[in-house]
Structures are given as structure tokens and as C-alpha cells.
């Protein structure tokens, strides 16, 4: 990546749906499938969501920024999908 980031997307969706999604949006990074939600839960990215008054469990959009040594430096709790690049302007 141009800024030195290595990006991975993770969701409960199947690998087949990830392939279609990646192709549709021409994403230049891997999408990981976590059907058991083990990884999502470990990162606190699985939880209760509300949409139009309906409550359900699902993937919570968060970004985790690790340094080159693998140490977590920052968590972006509220991802703004339209302006996420600006949210990553850390330094």
C-alpha cells in the first residue's frame, strides 16, 4: 500500500461472497472469512447492532492499526466508510 499499510478485511461472510465482493469493488487487499466469528469476537468486532429499530448480532466496523512490530497502535471505533483514508492519517 502507498502509505505502508497492509490491509485485511474480515467478516462472517463466506469466502465465495468475499470473492464476488472483492471483484465488484476491485479491492486491492485480502478479505478473510470468519464464519465462526472467533476472530471478530477476539477483536471486539462482533456485537449487537441496531438498524431501523431492529437489533441483531453482526460485524462491527472497526479498524485496527498495528506497527511493523505487530504492536497495536490505534483502534478506530467508528469507521467513516466515505472518509476512512483521512481517519488513517495518523501522523
N, CA, C and O atoms as a GROMACS GRO file, in nm:
protein
  364
    1UNK      N    1   0.084  -0.118   0.000
    1UNK     CA    2   0.000   0.000   0.000
    1UNK      C    3   0.089   0.124   0.000
    1UNK      O    4   0.200   0.122   0.053
    2UNK      N    5   0.041   0.231  -0.058
    2UNK     CA    6   0.119   0.352  -0.075
    2UNK      C    7   0.166   0.412   0.056
    2UNK      O    8   0.277   0.465   0.063
    3UNK      N    9   0.085   0.405   0.160
    3UNK     CA   10   0.120   0.464   0.289
    3UNK      C   11   0.193   0.366   0.380
    3UNK      O   12   0.223   0.400   0.494
    4UNK      N   13   0.221   0.248   0.332
    4UNK     CA   14   0.290   0.149   0.412
    4UNK      C   15   0.197   0.059   0.492
    4UNK      O   16   0.244  -0.019   0.575
    5UNK      N   17   0.068   0.069   0.470
    5UNK     CA   18  -0.027  -0.015   0.540
    5UNK      C   19  -0.047  -0.145   0.465
    5UNK      O   20  -0.042  -0.149   0.342
    6UNK      N   21  -0.068  -0.252   0.539
    6UNK     CA   22  -0.113  -0.376   0.480
    6UNK      C   23  -0.255  -0.394   0.531
    6UNK      O   24  -0.278  -0.395   0.652
    7UNK      N   25  -0.350  -0.407   0.441
    7UNK     CA   26  -0.492  -0.407   0.475
    7UNK      C   27  -0.551  -0.547   0.461
    7UNK      O   28  -0.520  -0.619   0.367
    8UNK      N   29  -0.636  -0.583   0.558
    8UNK     CA   30  -0.714  -0.707   0.552
    8UNK      C   31  -0.856  -0.672   0.594
    8UNK      O   32  -0.876  -0.596   0.689
    9UNK      N   33  -0.953  -0.726   0.526
    9UNK     CA   34  -1.092  -0.712   0.566
    9UNK      C   35  -1.138  -0.844   0.625
    9UNK      O   36  -1.099  -0.951   0.575
   10UNK      N   37  -1.219  -0.839   0.730
   10UNK     CA   38  -1.267  -0.962   0.794
   10UNK      C   39  -1.417  -0.950   0.816
   10UNK      O   40  -1.466  -0.847   0.863
   11UNK      N   41  -1.490  -1.056   0.782
   11UNK     CA   42  -1.632  -1.062   0.815
   11UNK      C   43  -1.673  -1.208   0.825
   11UNK      O   44  -1.596  -1.299   0.793
   12UNK      N   45  -1.795  -1.228   0.869
   12UNK     CA   46  -1.850  -1.363   0.883
   12UNK      C   47  -1.889  -1.423   0.748
   12UNK      O   48  -1.910  -1.544   0.737
   13UNK      N   49  -1.899  -1.340   0.646
   13UNK     CA   50  -1.944  -1.385   0.514
   13UNK      C   51  -1.854  -1.497   0.460
   13UNK      O   52  -1.738  -1.509   0.498
   14UNK      N   53  -1.909  -1.576   0.371
   14UNK     CA   54  -1.835  -1.688   0.313
   14UNK      C   55  -1.724  -1.640   0.221
   14UNK      O   56  -1.725  -1.526   0.173
   15UNK      N   57  -1.629  -1.728   0.197
   15UNK     CA   58  -1.519  -1.694   0.106
   15UNK      C   59  -1.573  -1.667  -0.034
   15UNK      O   60  -1.522  -1.579  -0.103
   16UNK      N   61  -1.674  -1.741  -0.076
   16UNK     CA   62  -1.734  -1.721  -0.209
   16UNK      C   63  -1.793  -1.580  -0.220
   16UNK      O   64  -1.776  -1.514  -0.322
   17UNK      N   65  -1.862  -1.534  -0.116
   17UNK     CA   66  -1.919  -1.399  -0.121
   17UNK      C   67  -1.809  -1.294  -0.118
   17UNK      O   68  -1.822  -1.188  -0.179
   18UNK      N   69  -1.699  -1.323  -0.047
   18UNK     CA   70  -1.585  -1.230  -0.045
   18UNK      C   71  -1.525  -1.214  -0.184
   18UNK      O   72  -1.488  -1.104  -0.224
   19UNK      N   73  -1.515  -1.324  -0.257
   19UNK     CA   74  -1.458  -1.318  -0.392
   19UNK      C   75  -1.543  -1.227  -0.480
   19UNK      O   76  -1.490  -1.142  -0.551
   20UNK      N   77  -1.675  -1.245  -0.475
   20UNK     CA   78  -1.765  -1.160  -0.554
   20UNK      C   79  -1.755  -1.014  -0.513
   20UNK      O   80  -1.749  -0.926  -0.598
   21UNK      N   81  -1.754  -0.988  -0.381
   21UNK     CA   82  -1.747  -0.852  -0.329
   21UNK      C   83  -1.615  -0.786  -0.371
   21UNK      O   84  -1.614  -0.670  -0.414
   22UNK      N   85  -1.505  -0.858  -0.358
   22UNK     CA   86  -1.373  -0.806  -0.394
   22UNK      C   87  -1.368  -0.771  -0.543
   22UNK      O   88  -1.314  -0.667  -0.581
   23UNK      N   89  -1.423  -0.857  -0.627
   23UNK     CA   90  -1.426  -0.832  -0.771
   23UNK      C   91  -1.516  -0.713  -0.805
   23UNK      O   92  -1.480  -0.629  -0.887
   24UNK      N   93  -1.633  -0.707  -0.742
   24UNK     CA   94  -1.729  -0.599  -0.768
   24UNK      C   95  -1.669  -0.462  -0.739
   24UNK      O   96  -1.688  -0.368  -0.816
   25UNK      N   97  -1.596  -0.451  -0.627
   25UNK     CA   98  -1.541  -0.321  -0.585
   25UNK      C   99  -1.393  -0.307  -0.614
   25UNK      O  100  -1.330  -0.209  -0.574
   26UNK      N  101  -1.335  -0.405  -0.685
   26UNK     CA  102  -1.195  -0.401  -0.726
   26UNK      C  103  -1.103  -0.373  -0.605
   26UNK      O  104  -1.018  -0.285  -0.612
   27UNK      N  105  -1.122  -0.447  -0.499
   27UNK     CA  106  -1.046  -0.424  -0.376
   27UNK      C  107  -0.904  -0.481  -0.391
   27UNK      O  108  -0.888  -0.594  -0.436
   28UNK      N  109  -0.803  -0.403  -0.352
   28UNK     CA  110  -0.664  -0.449  -0.368
   28UNK      C  111  -0.607  -0.516  -0.244
   28UNK      O  112  -0.486  -0.518  -0.225
   29UNK      N  113  -0.694  -0.571  -0.158
   29UNK     CA  114  -0.647  -0.634  -0.035
   29UNK      C  115  -0.730  -0.760  -0.007
   29UNK      O  116  -0.841  -0.774  -0.057
   30UNK      N  117  -0.675  -0.852   0.073
   30UNK     CA  118  -0.746  -0.976   0.103
   30UNK      C  119  -0.865  -0.955   0.195
   30UNK      O  120  -0.865  -0.868   0.282
   31UNK      N  121  -0.967  -1.037   0.173
   31UNK     CA  122  -1.084  -1.042   0.262
   31UNK      C  123  -1.082  -1.179   0.329
   31UNK      O  124  -1.077  -1.282   0.262
   32UNK      N  125  -1.087  -1.179   0.461
   32UNK     CA  126  -1.082  -1.304   0.537
   32UNK      C  127  -1.221  -1.342   0.585
   32UNK      O  128  -1.298  -1.257   0.631
   33UNK      N  129  -1.253  -1.469   0.573
   33UNK     CA  130  -1.382  -1.520   0.616
   33UNK      C  131  -1.368  -1.580   0.756
   33UNK      O  132  -1.282  -1.664   0.780
   34UNK      N  133  -1.455  -1.536   0.847
   34UNK     CA  134  -1.456  -1.584   0.985
   34UNK      C  135  -1.596  -1.633   1.021
   34UNK      O  136  -1.666  -1.570   1.100
   35UNK      N  137  -1.639  -1.747   0.961
   35UNK     CA  138  -1.777  -1.792   0.981
   35UNK      C  139  -1.811  -1.826   1.126
   35UNK      O  140  -1.928  -1.822   1.164
   36UNK      N  141  -1.712  -1.859   1.207
   36UNK     CA  142  -1.738  -1.890   1.349
   36UNK      C  143  -1.739  -1.763   1.435
   36UNK      O  144  -1.779  -1.768   1.551
   37UNK      N  145  -1.695  -1.652   1.381
   37UNK     CA  146  -1.680  -1.521   1.447
   37UNK      C  147  -1.574  -1.522   1.559
   37UNK      O  148  -1.570  -1.430   1.640
   38UNK      N  149  -1.491  -1.625   1.564
   38UNK     CA  150  -1.388  -1.631   1.669
   38UNK      C  151  -1.294  -1.511   1.665
   38UNK      O  152  -1.268  -1.449   1.768
   39UNK      N  153  -1.243  -1.479   1.547
   39UNK     CA  154  -1.151  -1.365   1.535
   39UNK      C  155  -1.225  -1.234   1.561
   39UNK      O  156  -1.174  -1.147   1.632
   40UNK      N  157  -1.343  -1.220   1.505
   40UNK     CA  158  -1.421  -1.098   1.525
   40UNK      C  159  -1.448  -1.075   1.674
   40UNK      O  160  -1.437  -0.963   1.722
   41UNK      N  161  -1.484  -1.181   1.745
   41UNK     CA  162  -1.510  -1.168   1.888
   41UNK      C  163  -1.383  -1.134   1.965
   41UNK      O  164  -1.386  -1.052   2.056
   42UNK      N  165  -1.271  -1.197   1.928
   42UNK     CA  166  -1.144  -1.171   1.996
   42UNK      C  167  -1.102  -1.024   1.984
   42UNK      O  168  -1.041  -0.969   2.074
   43UNK      N  169  -1.137  -0.961   1.871
   43UNK     CA  170  -1.102  -0.821   1.849
   43UNK      C  171  -1.214  -0.725   1.891
   43UNK      O  172  -1.201  -0.604   1.874
   44UNK      N  173  -1.321  -0.779   1.947
   44UNK     CA  174  -1.432  -0.692   1.988
   44UNK      C  175  -1.505  -0.632   1.870
   44UNK      O  176  -1.564  -0.524   1.880
   45UNK      N  177  -1.502  -0.703   1.757
   45UNK     CA  178  -1.565  -0.654   1.635
   45UNK      C  179  -1.690  -0.734   1.600
   45UNK      O  180  -1.734  -0.733   1.485
   46UNK      N  181  -1.747  -0.802   1.696
   46UNK     CA  182  -1.872  -0.874   1.678
   46UNK      C  183  -1.962  -0.834   1.794
   46UNK      O  184  -1.924  -0.844   1.910
   47UNK      N  185  -2.082  -0.788   1.761
   47UNK     CA  186  -2.169  -0.746   1.870
   47UNK      C  187  -2.306  -0.704   1.822
   47UNK      O  188  -2.344  -0.726   1.707
   48UNK      N  189  -2.378  -0.643   1.913
   48UNK     CA  190  -2.515  -0.601   1.888
   48UNK      C  191  -2.517  -0.478   1.798
   48UNK      O  192  -2.444  -0.381   1.820
   49UNK      N  193  -2.601  -0.485   1.695
   49UNK     CA  194  -2.619  -0.374   1.601
   49UNK      C  195  -2.766  -0.337   1.597
   49UNK      O  196  -2.854  -0.421   1.617
   50UNK      N  197  -2.791  -0.211   1.573
   50UNK     CA  198  -2.929  -0.164   1.559
   50UNK      C  199  -2.944  -0.101   1.420
   50UNK      O  200  -2.863  -0.018   1.378
   51UNK      N  201  -3.049  -0.142   1.351
   51UNK     CA  202  -3.075  -0.087   1.218
   51UNK      C  203  -3.226  -0.070   1.204
   51UNK      O  204  -3.301  -0.168   1.201
   52UNK      N  205  -3.269   0.053   1.194
   52UNK     CA  206  -3.411   0.085   1.182
   52UNK      C  207  -3.492   0.021   1.295
   52UNK      O  208  -3.602  -0.031   1.273
   53UNK      N  209  -3.438   0.026   1.417
   53UNK     CA  210  -3.506  -0.025   1.534
   53UNK      C  211  -3.492  -0.174   1.557
   53UNK      O  212  -3.529  -0.224   1.663
   54UNK      N  213  -3.437  -0.245   1.460
   54UNK     CA  214  -3.418  -0.390   1.473
   54UNK      C  215  -3.280  -0.417   1.533
   54UNK      O  216  -3.180  -0.360   1.489
   55UNK      N  217  -3.275  -0.505   1.632
   55UNK     CA  218  -3.150  -0.541   1.697
   55UNK      C  219  -3.105  -0.677   1.646
   55UNK      O  220  -3.183  -0.772   1.641
   56UNK      N  221  -2.977  -0.686   1.608
   56UNK     CA  222  -2.922  -0.814   1.563
   56UNK      C  223  -2.774  -0.818   1.596
   56UNK      O  224  -2.714  -0.716   1.631
   57UNK      N  225  -2.715  -0.935   1.586
   57UNK     CA  226  -2.572  -0.951   1.606
   57UNK      C  227  -2.504  -0.943   1.470
   57UNK      O  228  -2.556  -0.994   1.371
   58UNK      N  229  -2.387  -0.879   1.466
   58UNK     CA  230  -2.317  -0.868   1.340
   58UNK      C  231  -2.178  -0.810   1.356
   58UNK      O  232  -2.134  -0.778   1.466
   59UNK      N  233  -2.111  -0.796   1.243
   59UNK     CA  234  -1.977  -0.741   1.241
   59UNK      C  235  -1.983  -0.591   1.266
   59UNK      O  236  -2.060  -0.519   1.202
   60UNK      N  237  -1.902  -0.546   1.361
   60UNK     CA  238  -1.892  -0.403   1.392
   60UNK      C  239  -1.773  -0.347   1.315
   60UNK      O  240  -1.663  -0.400   1.324
   61UNK      N  241  -1.796  -0.241   1.239
   61UNK     CA  242  -1.688  -0.184   1.159
   61UNK      C  243  -1.587  -0.114   1.249
   61UNK      O  244  -1.618  -0.015   1.314
   62UNK      N  245  -1.467  -0.169   1.251
   62UNK     CA  246  -1.357  -0.112   1.327
   62UNK      C  247  -1.230  -0.129   1.246
   62UNK      O  248  -1.220  -0.218   1.162
   63UNK      N  249  -1.133  -0.043   1.272
   63UNK     CA  250  -1.003  -0.056   1.209
   63UNK      C  251  -0.898  -0.066   1.318
   63UNK      O  252  -0.898   0.012   1.413
   64UNK      N  253  -0.809  -0.163   1.303
   64UNK     CA  254  -0.700  -0.185   1.397
   64UNK      C  255  -0.570  -0.155   1.325
   64UNK      O  256  -0.542  -0.213   1.220
   65UNK      N  257  -0.491  -0.065   1.379
   65UNK     CA  258  -0.365  -0.026   1.317
   65UNK      C  259  -0.251  -0.081   1.402
   65UNK      O  260  -0.237  -0.046   1.519
   66UNK      N  261  -0.171  -0.168   1.342
   66UNK     CA  262  -0.056  -0.228   1.408
   66UNK      C  263   0.071  -0.170   1.347
   66UNK      O  264   0.074  -0.139   1.228
   67UNK      N  265   0.175  -0.155   1.427
   67UNK     CA  266   0.302  -0.108   1.373
   67UNK      C  267   0.378  -0.225   1.311
   67UNK      O  268   0.329  -0.338   1.312
   68UNK      N  269   0.496  -0.199   1.258
   68UNK     CA  270   0.574  -0.301   1.188
   68UNK      C  271   0.612  -0.417   1.279
   68UNK      O  272   0.639  -0.527   1.231
   69UNK      N  273   0.616  -0.393   1.409
   69UNK     CA  274   0.650  -0.498   1.505
   69UNK      C  275   0.526  -0.578   1.549
   69UNK      O  276   0.538  -0.670   1.630
   70UNK      N  277   0.410  -0.543   1.496
   70UNK     CA  278   0.288  -0.614   1.530
   70UNK      C  279   0.220  -0.565   1.657
   70UNK      O  280   0.134  -0.634   1.712
   71UNK      N  281   0.260  -0.446   1.704
   71UNK     CA  282   0.200  -0.389   1.824
   71UNK      C  283   0.084  -0.298   1.785
   71UNK      O  284   0.098  -0.212   1.698
   72UNK      N  285  -0.029  -0.320   1.851
   72UNK     CA  286  -0.148  -0.239   1.823
   72UNK      C  287  -0.123  -0.095   1.865
   72UNK      O  288  -0.091  -0.068   1.981
   73UNK      N  289  -0.139  -0.003   1.770
   73UNK     CA  290  -0.115   0.139   1.798
   73UNK      C  291  -0.243   0.219   1.811
   73UNK      O  292  -0.248   0.316   1.887
   74UNK      N  293  -0.346   0.178   1.738
   74UNK     CA  294  -0.469   0.258   1.738
   74UNK      C  295  -0.586   0.173   1.694
   74UNK      O  296  -0.573   0.084   1.610
   75UNK      N  297  -0.702   0.202   1.752
   75UNK     CA  298  -0.827   0.141   1.708
   75UNK      C  299  -0.920   0.254   1.666
   75UNK      O  300  -0.943   0.348   1.743
   76UNK      N  301  -0.971   0.245   1.546
   76UNK     CA  302  -1.072   0.341   1.501
   76UNK      C  303  -1.206   0.271   1.521
   76UNK      O  304  -1.241   0.179   1.448
   77UNK      N  305  -1.280   0.318   1.622
   77UNK     CA  306  -1.405   0.253   1.662
   77UNK      C  307  -1.521   0.283   1.568
   77UNK      O  308  -1.607   0.198   1.546
   78UNK      N  309  -1.523   0.403   1.514
   78UNK     CA  310  -1.634   0.443   1.426
   78UNK      C  311  -1.577   0.472   1.288
   78UNK      O  312  -1.531   0.583   1.260
   79UNK      N  313  -1.581   0.372   1.203
   79UNK     CA  314  -1.527   0.386   1.068
   79UNK      C  315  -1.623   0.467   0.982
   79UNK      O  316  -1.741   0.434   0.971
   80UNK      N  317  -1.571   0.572   0.922
   80UNK     CA  318  -1.646   0.654   0.826
   80UNK      C  319  -1.606   0.602   0.688
   80UNK      O  320  -1.501   0.640   0.635
   81UNK      N  321  -1.689   0.517   0.629
   81UNK     CA  322  -1.650   0.449   0.505
   81UNK      C  323  -1.617   0.544   0.391
   81UNK      O  324  -1.535   0.511   0.306
   82UNK      N  325  -1.678   0.661   0.388
   82UNK     CA  326  -1.651   0.756   0.280
   82UNK      C  327  -1.524   0.836   0.304
   82UNK      O  328  -1.465   0.888   0.208
   83UNK      N  329  -1.481   0.848   0.427
   83UNK     CA  330  -1.364   0.930   0.460
   83UNK      C  331  -1.261   0.853   0.542
   83UNK      O  332  -1.188   0.911   0.622
   84UNK      N  333  -1.256   0.723   0.522
   84UNK     CA  334  -1.170   0.641   0.606
   84UNK      C  335  -1.021   0.668   0.584
   84UNK      O  336  -0.942   0.656   0.678
   85UNK      N  337  -0.982   0.704   0.463
   85UNK     CA  338  -0.843   0.737   0.438
   85UNK      C  339  -0.798   0.851   0.527
   85UNK      O  340  -0.687   0.848   0.581
   86UNK      N  341  -0.882   0.952   0.543
   86UNK     CA  342  -0.849   1.064   0.632
   86UNK      C  343  -0.841   1.019   0.776
   86UNK      O  344  -0.760   1.071   0.853
   87UNK      N  345  -0.924   0.924   0.816
   87UNK     CA  346  -0.918   0.871   0.951
   87UNK      C  347  -0.785   0.801   0.978
   87UNK      O  348  -0.739   0.795   1.092
   88UNK      N  349  -0.724   0.748   0.873
   88UNK     CA  350  -0.597   0.677   0.887
   88UNK      C  351  -0.478   0.772   0.883
   88UNK      O  352  -0.364   0.728   0.904
   89UNK      N  353  -0.500   0.897   0.857
   89UNK     CA  354  -0.393   0.995   0.857
   89UNK      C  355  -0.346   1.015   0.999
   89UNK      O  356  -0.383   1.112   1.066
   90UNK      N  357  -0.263   0.923   1.046
   90UNK     CA  358  -0.229   0.918   1.188
   90UNK      C  359  -0.119   1.016   1.228
   90UNK      O  360  -0.122   1.071   1.338
   91UNK      N  361  -0.025   1.036   1.142
   91UNK     CA  362   0.093   1.111   1.185
   91UNK      C  363   0.113   1.236   1.103
   91UNK      O  364   0.208   1.311   1.127
   0.00000   0.00000   0.00000
